[in-house]
Amino acid sequence: VDPAARPFGRTPIAFPIRDWPAEVALFDSGHRQSWPRDQSGRRSWAFTKSGLTDAQLATFVTFWNDHLGHEVAFNWTPPQHTAAIKCAFADGSFSSRRLHKGAHAISFEVVELLS
């Protein structure tokens, strides 16, 4: 199909969307929008760690800041897997608290990025 012959926003679908359960919205203009019914494919992991030293906390905070919290992706190998996946921190998921002098607890969430 000649791209110049297509109206704006009209791209042929190269795969049969009917093979997956989908929701479809039909518009009076003749346009249609489809999306997968099950959008639970993205995995996430929550972490809590207690007893971090000041240096370990500083190292984690540096890693968090280098990735601008949730904005910069990184590769990580989840438990029970052998291959790394692209993921990011969940927005606003990092928290820390001081347990006592020189000991801290942290919690954060990592989410898989679907590409």
N, C-alpha and C positions, 0 to 999 in steps of 0.2 A: 504494500500500500504506500502510495506517495505521501510523505508527511505533509507536504504543502496542501494536499487535497482534504486533509482532515480538519474539521473545525477545532477551535481551541478546546483543550481538555478532553478530547476524544482519543484514547489510546486503546488499541485492541488488546484484549486479555489473551495472553499466550498460554494460559493453563485453564483447565476446566474447573471453575470454582464450584460447580455442582458436586464435585467429589467430596467436599467437606461440608459439614453442617454450617450454613451461613444465614445471616439475616440480610434481607434485601429491602431497601427503601426505593419506591418508584415515585418519581416526581411528575407533576403535570406537564413539565417541559419535555418529557420523554427521557430525561436522564435517569440513571439508576445508580445507587450506591450499595455496595456489598461489603460485609465485614464478617470475619469468622465468629461463629456463635460461642465457641469456647476459646477464651483468650487467656487461659491459665498456663500457657507454655513457659512463661518467664519464672525462673526459680529465684528464691532468695534464701539467705542464711543469716541468722542472728547470732552474734557473738557477745559473750560476757567473760571478762578476765579480771581476776582479783590478784592483788599482791605485786603489781608492777612497781618497779623502782622508779625513782625520779628520771633516770636516764632512759629506761624503757618507755615511760610515758612521753618523754621528749621526742624519742625516735618515732613513736606512732603519730604524735601530733605533727611532726615534720612531714611524714608520709601523707597524712590527711591534707595538710596545707598545700603540699606539692601537687595534689590532685584536685585542689580547689573544692574539697568536699566531694560532691557528687558530679562535678563537671568533667573531670578528666578520667577516662577509662584506664584500666590496667588488666593484665592477665593474671589469673589465679586458678589453681587446680583445686576443685572442691573435694571434700572427703569422699572416699570410695570411687574416685575417678582417676584416670591416668593422663588425661589430656586437659590442658589449660583452656579456660573460657575467657571471653572478654566480659568484664564486669565493672561496676562502679559502686561507690558507697551510696546508700539510700540517702536522699536529701534530709538533712537535719537529724540523722540517726546517731551521731556520735555524742556520747556523754561520758563524763569522768567525775569521779569524786575521790576525795582524799580519805583513806581509811585511818591512817595515823601517819606520823612523821616518816617520810620516805616510802610510803606504800599507798598505792592508788588502785582503784577499780575503774574499768572502762567497759562500755558496751557500744556496739555499732552494728549496722546491717549492711550486707553486700547483696546487690541485685545483679542478675544476669542481664546483659545487653543482647537483645536479639538483633541479628544483622541479616 
